[in-house]
Amino acid sequence: MQSMLPNVLQPDTTDHVPVLADEVRALLALEPGHTLVDATFGAGGHAGLLARDLHGDGKVIAIDRDPTVRPYFEHFRRTAAVQARFLRGDFSIVLTQLAENGVRADAILLDLGVSSMQLDRPERGFSYATDAPLDMRMDPSSEYSARELVNEASERDLERIFRRYGEERYARQIARAIGRRRRKQPFERTGELVDTIKAAIPAPARFGDGHPAKRVFQALRIAVNEELDALEDALPAAVEMLRPGGRIAVIAFHSLEDRIVKRRLRELAGRGGAAAGPACLRILTKHVVVPGDDERARNPRARSARLRAVERL
Ligand SMILES: C[S@@+](CC[C@H](N)C(=O)[O-])C[C@H]1O[C@@H](n2cnc3c(N)ncnc32)[C@H](O)[C@@H]1O
C-alpha cells in the first residue's frame, strides 16, 4: 500500500508550501559564496528556493528539532548542489552554540511554528481535527508532552496557559472542566480534550471564530514546546552570528510571536528604550510584511503570516 506510507518514507517537497517565499528571498538577498542558516528547516521548502541564489557556491546549515525532517534534508542535500549540514535541536541552543564557536552567517531564516507535515500526521497529536494521542511535541524525545501538561498542571496554570498563549476567553471554564474530567479519568487523546472544551464553553461560542478547540490547542502546543522562550533566546544568538551586511528574516504566525520578534529586533537595533543594546542592526521591514491576496487564497496557512527582517550594520 505505497500510497498509505507516511510521508517520512517518501519525502514530498510539495507537502509544505513555503510562506512569503518571494519576499523572504528578496529580503535575505543571498549571493554566491554566502552561508545560509535555515533554523526551521521543516520540509526544506524555503531552503530549496534560497539555495538557488547560491548558484552552487555556498553553504547551508539546516536546523530543526524534529527528527522526522531528516529525509527532507537528505532530499535537499542531493538536489541543492551546495555544501549542507543538518543539526538537530532547539534553534535557541543550536544558534547559541554556533555563535559561540565562531560560525558566521550571511542569512538566517526563522519560519516559526509547526509545519504542515506535523499538523497533517495525526499521530503527532497537534490537530484538533482528528482523534489521536495527546502529544504535540515537535521533538518526540523531549520529556514533556501535552498529555502530561493536561493531566498534571494545576487548573490555575492551565487557565493561565490558555489565556496567555491562546487568548482564550473561556480559559477558566475550560481549565475547570479539564480538572473535573481528569479526576475521574486522565486524558489520553485529543478527541477527549476537544469534547471537554466543547462542553465547557457556552453554546453560541462553539460556532463563532473558528474551531472551538483551536485556541486551547495553540496554547498547549506553545507551552509544550516552550516556543516563546526559544524565540526570545534565539534572536540575540542569530544576531551574534551575522556577518556585517548579514540579514535575518523571521516569519511569525500569531500576535504573541510577532510581538516578541518586533520588540526583540527593535531592542537589538538599539531603538528599544532602556532594554536596548548598542545599535548593531538596521530594520529592513519598516512595516510588517504580510501575504498578498493571491498567496492567501492559494495557501490558507499563509493567512496569519507576518514577516520582519533586519540587517547587521
Ligand atoms: C513552519 S515549519 C518550517 C517550514 C520550512 N520553512 C519549509 O519551507 O519547509 C517550522 C519548523 O520549525 C521547527 N521548529 C519550531 N520551533 C523550533 C525550535 N525551537 N527549534 C528547532 N526547530 C523548531 C518545527 O519542527 C518545524 O519543522
The ligand as a MOL file (V3000), in Angstrom:
LIG
                    3D

  0  0  0     0  0            999 V3000
M  V30 BEGIN CTAB
M  V30 COUNTS 27 29 0 0 0
M  V30 BEGIN ATOM
M  V30 1 C 6.7710 26.2730 9.6880 0
M  V30 2 S 7.8650 24.9350 9.7030 0 CHG=1
M  V30 3 C 9.1470 25.3920 8.6060 0
M  V30 4 C 8.8860 25.0550 7.1820 0
M  V30 5 C 10.0310 25.3650 6.2120 0
M  V30 6 N 10.3590 26.7690 6.2020 0
M  V30 7 C 9.6950 24.8990 4.8200 0
M  V30 8 O 9.5750 25.7360 3.8930 0
M  V30 9 O 9.5500 23.6910 4.6110 0 CHG=-1
M  V30 10 C 8.6360 25.1150 11.2360 0
M  V30 11 C 9.6650 24.0610 11.5750 0
M  V30 12 O 10.4550 24.5790 12.6280 0
M  V30 13 C 10.6810 23.5920 13.5870 0
M  V30 14 N 10.8300 24.2810 14.8660 0
M  V30 15 C 9.9100 25.0380 15.5210 0
M  V30 16 N 10.4350 25.5190 16.6530 0
M  V30 17 C 11.7190 25.0860 16.7190 0
M  V30 18 C 12.8000 25.2660 17.6410 0
M  V30 19 N 12.6520 25.9670 18.7630 0
M  V30 20 N 13.9780 24.6940 17.3460 0
M  V30 21 C 14.1640 23.9690 16.2040 0
M  V30 22 N 13.1800 23.7460 15.3020 0
M  V30 23 C 11.9800 24.3030 15.5540 0
M  V30 24 C 9.4670 22.6890 13.5300 0
M  V30 25 O 9.8100 21.3860 13.9660 0
M  V30 26 C 9.1000 22.7440 12.0510 0
M  V30 27 O 9.6760 21.6960 11.3300 0
M  V30 END ATOM
M  V30 BEGIN BOND
M  V30 1 1 1 2
M  V30 2 1 2 3
M  V30 3 1 2 10
M  V30 4 1 3 4
M  V30 5 1 4 5
M  V30 6 1 5 6
M  V30 7 1 5 7
M  V30 8 2 7 8
M  V30 9 1 7 9
M  V30 10 1 10 11
M  V30 11 1 11 12
M  V30 12 1 11 26
M  V30 13 1 12 13
M  V30 14 1 13 14
M  V30 15 1 13 24
M  V30 16 1 14 15
M  V30 17 1 14 23
M  V30 18 2 15 16
M  V30 19 1 16 17
M  V30 20 1 17 18
M  V30 21 2 17 23
M  V30 22 1 18 19
M  V30 23 2 18 20
M  V30 24 1 20 21
M  V30 25 2 21 22
M  V30 26 1 22 23
M  V30 27 1 24 25
M  V30 28 1 24 26
M  V30 29 1 26 27
M  V30 END BOND
M  V30 END CTAB
M  END
